[in-house]
Amino acid sequence: MEKEHRKSTLMNYTKEQLVEYCMCLEHNNNVLEQNFNQQYFNCLKLLDDIKKVMDYICYRCVERELN
């Protein structure tokens, strides 16, 4: 987690330091977004796999009742 700075601390930064800090924050935010998106797609795949297993189980149960 990124440290929160007091306003007075940031006001003491040079313009160059602020630019570097902002660029670092942008990079970290982009990485966070990529990781979040990957986790989202992983969850969707997992849910799809679970649905397939449940469908198979239900199919087998119905098949057993018909016999």
PAMIZA-440743 format. One line per 10 residues: number of its first residue (from 1); for each residue y negated, x, z of C-alpha. Coordinates in pm, 1 decimal. Layout:
N
NUM	Y X Z | ...
***
This chain:
67
1	0.0 0.0 0.0 | -342.1 128.6 -91.3 | -573.8 212.9 194.4 | -882.2 -5.4 225.1 | -1200.9 193.2 251.7 | -1514.9 98.3 431.7 | -1821.1 42.0 218.7 | -1991.7 344.6 374.6 | -1698.3 567.5 275.0 | -1713.6 454.0 -86.2
11	-2090.1 491.1 -93.6 | -2046.0 859.4 -7.0 | -1820.2 920.0 -307.1 | -1970.7 1084.5 -612.7 | -1972.6 889.4 -935.7 | -1691.5 1108.2 -1067.5 | -1482.0 1046.8 -753.8 | -1532.9 672.5 -788.6 | -1428.3 680.0 -1153.5 | -1114.1 877.1 -1067.2
21	-1037.2 640.2 -782.7 | -1082.1 335.3 -1007.8 | -858.2 487.5 -1274.2 | -591.9 555.6 -1013.7 | -613.7 195.2 -891.9 | -583.3 66.5 -1248.1 | -276.2 280.7 -1305.1 | -116.5 165.2 -980.2 | -189.4 -195.6 -1066.2 | -30.7 -157.2 -1409.6
31	281.7 -1.3 -1259.8 | 299.6 -281.1 -1004.8 | 271.5 -541.7 -1278.9 | 545.7 -373.9 -1484.1 | 775.6 -362.0 -1182.3 | 703.8 -724.1 -1099.6 | 778.8 -832.8 -1456.2 | 1104.6 -636.9 -1458.0 | 1211.7 -797.4 -1131.1 | 1124.2 -1139.8 -1270.6
41	1343.5 -1084.8 -1576.3 | 1622.5 -945.8 -1357.7 | 1609.6 -1262.6 -1148.4 | 1620.1 -1482.0 -1457.2 | 1928.0 -1298.0 -1581.1 | 2093.2 -1325.9 -1242.0 | 2022.3 -1699.9 -1231.4 | 2167.9 -1738.1 -1579.4 | 2480.9 -1549.3 -1471.8 | 2513.8 -1770.4 -1164.6
51	2476.3 -2081.8 -1379.2 | 2753.0 -1960.3 -1612.0 | 2986.2 -1902.7 -1317.9 | 2905.2 -2243.2 -1170.6 | 2957.6 -2411.2 -1507.9 | 3294.9 -2241.1 -1539.7 | 3397.4 -2346.3 -1189.0 | 3292.8 -2706.0 -1256.8 | 3476.1 -2705.5 -1588.2 | 3794.3 -2581.1 -1419.1
61	3764.7 -2847.0 -1148.4 | 3725.7 -3127.5 -1402.8 | 4009.2 -2986.5 -1610.4 | 4233.6 -2980.8 -1302.9 | 4149.6 -3344.7 -1219.7 | 4235.2 -3456.9 -1571.7 | 4581.1 -3299.1 -1551.8
***
